[in-house]
């Protein structure tokens, strides 16, 4: 059965593997604080239908409580270890959702899939000025494909060693503002990650969706350009990797067999 990937914008991706739907970092709304959805319509209600949801870290564009509240009761939600202690709103949601805390190296079986948490190099705080925190993670989903969702991360030498073999990589290539801070991949560094991971296919995420209000004219190429730039860098640095760049709401079936 082919693996199907649907990009809903930002870091929200539905992975359909072995008849099971995995949803990453759901962010369904039009607004998030000072950010607005500048491209792509908000995902339809059906986007919240998932067998398991993967949350990579505490930042509100990844652990978005209002989006998690749209999930059906009993949906399994994997979060970094310490997230329940850190966020009262998540503890309240755990009364109706099946929330499991994960640390790097932990595994959980979801039907025919195995989901393993892997390290990420990113800021673990909820807010930039401190407070609640939990170590960020990425995930490796093993079924028909070995799909790596990195969450937000910087490039680090042990990335491939810690994930093991990867068929499909979902990598962030941009951000939600004119400048990327520490612990992020831009288009070039994401392509460099391909040289370490050596997947069969790759899909860029975390770009071209949200942008600060009133800043449309500030470095607009940082909003529009990262996906195409990733394709160009990947073609030069990792020419054997098949890159797919779906539009918002579009589904693709990348090659994963070797």
Helices and strands as residue ranges (DSSP letters): E 4-9, E 12-17, E 20-24, E 31-32, E 35-37, G 45-48, E 52-54, H 65-68, E 76-80, H 83-86, H 88-93, E 98-102, E 107-110, E 113-119, E 125-127, E 130-133, E 137-142, E 146-149, H 159-163, E 168-172, H 187-197, E 201-205, E 210-212, H 221-224, H 226-237, E 242-244, E 251-252
